[in-house]
């Protein structure tokens, strides 16, 4: 049932089923999502909230049934309650799973692409050429689940001018988040390794050799001729200095 609802909602909202690949070698591409443990935790929270809502509405239904002299009004209210509750539970599960499955992380040897969202789809690409910092954050729930969030900052991040308004929210286009992923340390090490390989592969020679005509050293002359010219020039400089001193 879920796959039909997924196809229906994605078609209705015009959401691509998968993020496009970032620049780089196809063979180096790594694709992953947030941790399944985080999805299950979110699902448990949703179920608990729905159960609480069900109990509250059930108490209200019992109160209406006790106060009513007839059966028609409580019965209609109960049917309406079941319909709305069922729709809320099913749609809540579908959109929770869609939000999980539509959150893509793709990393190649040159760049990475992050795509998220169902109603408002946000897709950003960060290149290894501009990466300045990679860090990990873990909240209490993330530590309990053994997951974490990886933060990637590129050149130009950290200033208000780097943010763009989109859908009423400010979005930092120089910072990407790999949220709630398994083993963020390994992902960080993988990104650092690819960053090192990228920079090593794109740097020129450390010392640029000077052209032949700019190299230091005596001209290509016989040693005797070179010394004779040097002595003649020294005598000329001495004669000029004695003449200047006499005057």
Buried (B, 14 or more C-beta within 10 A) or exposed (E): EEEEBBEEBBEEBEBEEEBEEBEBEEEEBBEEBBBEBBBEBBBEEBEEEBEEEBEEBEEEBEEBBEEEEEEEEBEEBBEEBEEEBEEBBEEBBBBBBBBBBBBBBBBBBBBBBBBBBBEEBEEBBBBBEBBEEBEBEBEEEBEEBEBBBBBBBBEBBEEEEBBEEEEEEEBBBBBBBBBBBBEBEEBBEEBEEBBEEBEEEEEEEEEEEEEEEEEEEEEEEEEEEEEEEEEEEEEEEEEEEEEEEEE
